[in-house]
Amino acid sequence: MMKPCPYGTHRVLEPKGAMPQAALRIDSGMPMQANELLIEVETLNVDSASFTQIKEACGGDPANMAEMILDIVNTRGKMQNPVTGSGGMLLGRVKAVGPDFPEQLAPGTEIATLVSLSLTPLTIRRIKKIHLDTDQVDIEGEAILFETGIYAKIPGDMDRKLSLSALDVAGAPAQVHQLVKKGDSVMILGASGKSGVLCCVQAKKDAGETGNIIGVCYDEKETEELKALACCDHIIMADARRPMEVYEKVLAVNHGEKVDLAINVVNVPDAEMATILPVKPGGTVYFFSMATSFAKAALGAEGIASSARMLIGNGYTPGHADFTLNLLRSHQGLRDLFNARYGEKE
């Protein structure tokens, strides 16, 4: 028999030779292999761009959304939205561990995967509930984690659904910490959302009192919640799909100057130019949103002669899970907000 691949290529059905994330179909029915971990799945935390697209396509109807999610998983063997290409991550308990898996976890250990659902073999027996306000889907099902897949054990001092939400976007604040320098001006597009509030709090810590953190928001209720965190020097309301509107409002609160760093964490498409336009020559643009078209970003930057450095938001940074959970532990207001938005409800 072929030895199982550490990256999971042994499960790729179409096209042969592809990696699991890029594959159109993977085999979720194959029995657990010696180098894999089998998970009893409880909740899917669907990527925000994907969940938003599914919700809009189904008119916000949970029954239709459940049907669409089941169709995607049954067709592809994984939860990878064919429109956005993105997935999410999951919460579950260890069911079985292959003898060649790097760590021998005890069955029943509660974990969250830190790799995308877009490459994770998944079967769903039943969808129990769709949480329209948190992008989460409670299910009965099983998933496979490959030998090279990373995960985090759910901490005992936090609500499990809160932890799941934070770990879903753990790469964002960890990478913000690497990008923001003292005194920087930073624009965060989508500042009041899940990853946005984490990025705002971390950016303010790193930029310090001499920095200028500008949150760009669209949702009025979430904006009031962001204001209460006192982590932005300025908060402006604007539509990320209207680049000139964003550009003019950002410059107005940054002494008429472009910013050093722009961070895109929105969950809608066509926000590329609103991210690039307000950034100074030689500045940095960080795209964490899975709704980003990198072709639009590259060609759009060329079209306005922008020399900004553009970075793709890799969801993985060494130590990012602990970094983000510790950020929540250290900021009570942030933790309270996450608990109110994403904590487990009765």
C-alpha positions in Angstrom: 0.0 0.0 0.0 1.1 3.6 -0.6 2.5 5.2 2.5 0.2 8.0 3.7 1.6 11.4 2.9 2.2 13.8 5.8 0.4 16.5 3.9 -2.6 14.4 3.1 -2.2 14.0 -0.7 -3.2 10.3 -0.3 -6.8 11.6 0.1 -6.9 13.7 -3.0 -9.4 12.4 -5.6 -9.4 15.2 -8.1 -7.2 16.4 -9.6 -4.5 13.8 -8.9 -1.2 15.4 -7.8 -2.9 18.4 -6.2 -2.5 19.3 -2.5 -5.7 18.8 -0.4 -6.5 22.6 -0.2 -6.3 23.1 -3.9 -8.1 19.8 -4.7 -11.7 19.9 -6.0 -12.5 16.6 -4.2 -10.8 14.7 -1.3 -11.7 11.4 0.2 -13.3 11.8 3.6 -14.6 8.2 3.6 -11.1 6.6 3.7 -10.5 5.0 7.1 -8.2 6.8 9.5 -4.5 6.2 8.4 -1.6 5.6 10.7 -0.4 9.2 10.6 -3.8 10.8 11.1 -6.0 12.1 14.0 -9.8 11.3 14.0 -12.0 14.0 15.5 -15.6 13.9 16.6 -16.7 17.3 15.4 -19.1 19.5 17.4 -18.9 22.9 15.8 -17.7 24.4 12.5 -16.4 28.0 12.7 -17.0 28.9 9.0 -14.7 31.6 7.6 -16.5 34.9 7.7 -16.3 35.6 4.0 -17.7 32.1 3.2 -20.4 32.3 5.8 -21.5 35.7 4.6 -21.6 34.5 1.0 -23.7 31.4 1.9 -26.1 33.5 4.1 -26.6 36.0 1.3 -27.1 33.3 -1.3 -29.7 31.6 0.9 -31.5 34.8 1.9 -30.5 34.2 5.5 -32.7 31.1 5.8 -31.0 28.5 8.1 -32.6 25.5 6.4 -31.4 26.6 3.0 -28.0 27.3 4.4 -27.8 23.9 6.0 -28.7 22.3 2.6 -25.9 24.3 0.9 -23.3 23.4 3.5 -24.2 19.7 3.3 -24.0 19.9 -0.5 -20.6 21.4 -0.4 -19.2 18.9 2.1 -20.8 15.9 0.3 -19.5 17.0 -3.1 -16.0 18.1 -2.0 -15.3 15.9 1.0 -14.4 19.1 2.9 -16.0 22.5 3.8 -14.6 24.7 1.1 -16.9 27.3 -0.3 -16.6 27.1 -4.2 -17.2 30.9 -4.4 -14.8 32.2 -1.9 -12.4 29.2 -1.8 -12.2 29.5 2.0 -13.1 27.2 4.8 -12.8 28.0 8.5 -11.9 25.6 11.4 -13.5 23.3 13.9 -14.1 22.4 17.5 -14.3 18.8 18.5 -13.0 16.0 20.6 -10.2 13.5 19.8 -11.9 10.2 18.8 -8.8 8.1 17.8 -5.1 8.7 17.2 -3.0 6.9 14.6 0.2 5.3 15.9 2.4 7.5 13.7 0.6 10.8 14.5 3.2 13.2 16.2 1.4 13.4 19.5 -0.6 10.7 21.3 -3.6 12.7 22.6 -6.0 11.1 25.0 -9.4 10.3 23.5 -11.9 12.9 24.5 -9.4 15.8 24.5 -11.2 18.9 23.3 -9.3 20.7 20.5 -9.7 23.3 17.8 -8.0 22.8 14.5 -5.7 25.6 13.3 -5.7 24.5 9.7 -8.4 25.4 7.2 -11.6 23.4 6.6 -10.7 23.9 3.0 -8.2 21.1 3.3 -9.7 19.0 6.2 -11.5 15.8 5.3 -15.0 16.1 6.8 -18.2 14.1 6.9 -21.4 15.5 8.4 -24.1 13.2 9.7 -26.4 16.0 10.8 -26.5 19.8 11.1 -28.0 20.6 14.5 -28.0 24.4 14.4 -26.7 27.4 12.5 -25.7 30.4 14.5 -26.4 33.3 12.1 -24.7 35.9 14.4 -21.4 34.0 15.1 -20.7 32.2 11.8 -20.8 28.9 13.7 -22.5 25.6 12.7 -23.2 22.9 15.3 -23.0 19.4 13.7 -22.6 15.7 14.3 -19.7 14.5 12.2 -16.1 13.5 11.9 -12.9 15.1 10.5 -9.4 14.0 9.9 -6.3 16.0 10.9 -3.2 15.2 8.9 0.2 14.5 10.4 1.4 18.1 9.6 -1.9 19.7 10.8 -1.8 22.0 13.8 -4.3 22.3 16.6 -4.8 23.9 20.0 -6.2 22.3 23.1 -9.2 24.3 24.4 -8.1 26.1 27.6 -10.0 25.4 30.8 -10.3 29.1 31.8 -12.4 30.2 28.8 -15.7 29.5 27.3 -15.2 27.0 24.6 -17.1 28.8 21.8 -15.3 32.0 22.8 -12.0 30.2 22.4 -13.1 28.8 19.0 -13.9 32.3 17.7 -10.6 33.7 18.8 -8.5 30.8 17.5 -10.3 31.1 14.1 -8.5 34.4 13.6 -5.5 33.9 15.8 -3.0 34.7 13.0 -4.2 38.3 12.6 -3.2 39.9 15.9 0.0 37.8 16.1 1.0 39.2 12.7 -0.1 42.7 13.6 2.4 42.5 16.5 5.1 41.8 14.0 4.1 44.7 11.6 3.3 47.6 13.9 6.0 49.8 15.2 5.9 52.5 17.9 4.4 55.7 16.5 2.9 54.1 13.4 -0.3 55.3 11.8 -2.5 52.2 11.2 -5.8 51.9 9.3 -7.9 48.8 10.1 -10.6 48.1 7.6 -13.4 46.1 9.2 -12.3 47.2 12.6 -15.4 46.3 14.6 -15.5 42.6 13.5 -14.0 39.6 15.2 -10.5 39.8 13.9 -10.8 43.6 13.6 -11.2 44.3 17.4 -8.3 41.9 18.1 -6.1 43.8 15.6 -7.2 47.2 17.0 -6.3 46.3 20.6 -2.9 44.8 19.5 -2.1 47.7 17.1 -2.7 50.2 19.9 -0.4 48.3 22.3 2.4 48.2 19.7 2.0 51.8 18.3 1.7 53.4 21.7 0.5 56.8 22.6 2.4 58.4 19.7 0.7 56.1 17.1 -2.6 56.8 15.4 -5.0 53.8 15.1 -7.9 54.4 12.7 -10.8 52.0 12.7 -12.9 51.9 9.6 -16.4 50.4 10.4 -19.7 49.7 8.7 -21.9 48.1 11.3 -23.2 50.7 13.8 -23.9 48.4 16.7 -20.5 46.8 16.5 -18.9 50.2 16.1 -20.3 51.3 19.5 -18.8 48.1 21.0 -15.4 49.0 19.5 -15.6 52.5 20.9 -16.1 51.0 24.4 -12.7 49.3 24.1 -10.9 52.6 23.7 -8.3 51.1 21.4 -8.7 53.4 18.4 -7.7 57.0 18.2 -10.2 57.6 15.5 -13.2 55.6 14.3 -14.9 56.4 11.0 -17.9 55.0 9.3 -17.4 54.1 5.6 -18.1 51.5 3.0 -15.0 49.5 2.2 -16.3 49.1 -1.4 -16.0 52.9 -1.9 -12.2 53.5 -2.0 -12.3 57.3 -2.4 -14.7 57.7 0.5 -12.4 55.7 2.8 -9.3 57.5 1.4 -10.7 61.0 2.1 -12.0 60.1 5.6 -8.7 58.4 6.6 -6.6 61.3 5.5 -8.9 63.7 7.4 -8.0 62.1 10.7 -4.3 61.5 9.9 -3.1 65.1 9.5 -3.8 65.0 5.8 -1.2 62.2 5.3 -1.4 58.6 4.2 -0.9 55.8 6.8 2.1 53.6 7.4 0.1 50.4 7.5 -3.4 49.3 6.4 -5.0 46.0 7.6 -7.9 44.5 5.7 -10.1 42.2 7.8 -13.5 42.8 6.0 -15.7 39.9 4.9 -17.0 41.3 1.6 -15.3 41.5 -1.8 -14.1 44.6 -3.7 -12.3 46.2 -0.7 -8.8 46.0 -2.3 -8.4 49.6 -3.4 -9.9 51.1 -0.2 -7.0 49.2 1.6 -4.2 50.3 -0.8 -5.2 53.9 -1.6 -4.6 55.4 1.9 -1.1 53.9 2.3 2.0 56.0 1.9 4.7 55.1 -0.7 6.8 52.3 0.9 4.1 51.5 3.5 2.6 48.1 4.1 -0.8 46.6 3.1 -1.8 43.5 5.0 -4.7 41.5 3.5 -6.1 39.1 6.1 -9.6 38.9 4.5 -10.4 35.8 2.5 -12.7 37.9 0.3 -9.6 39.5 -1.2 -8.9 39.2 -4.9 -5.1 39.4 -5.1 -5.3 40.0 -8.9 -7.4 43.1 -8.2 -5.0 44.2 -5.5 -1.9 43.8 -7.6 -3.4 45.4 -10.8 -5.1 48.1 -8.8 -1.9 49.0 -7.0 -0.1 49.2 -10.3 -2.8 51.4 -11.7 -2.3 54.1 -9.1 1.5 53.7 -9.0 1.5 52.5 -5.4 4.8 51.2 -4.1 3.3 49.8 -1.0 4.4 46.4 0.1 1.5 44.0 0.0 1.3 41.0 2.3 -1.0 38.0 2.2 -2.4 37.2 5.6 -1.1 33.7 6.4 -3.3 32.3 9.2 -0.3 30.7 10.8 2.4 32.5 12.9 4.5 30.5 15.3 2.8 30.6 18.7 -0.3 32.5 17.4 -2.8 30.5 19.4 -1.3 31.2 22.8 -0.6 34.8 21.7 -4.2 35.5 20.9 -5.7 33.7 23.9 -3.3 35.7 26.1 -4.4 38.9 24.5 -7.9 38.1 25.6 -6.8 37.2 29.1 -4.9 40.5 29.4 -7.7 42.8 28.2 -10.9 42.3 30.2 -13.0 44.5 28.0 -12.0 42.5 24.9 -12.7 39.2 26.7 -16.1 40.5 27.8 -16.9 41.5 24.2 -16.0 38.1 22.8 -17.9 36.4 25.5 -21.0 38.5 24.8 -20.7 37.9 21.0 -19.4 34.4 20.7 -19.7 32.7 24.1 -21.9 29.7 24.5 -25.5 30.6 24.9 -28.2 28.7 26.8 
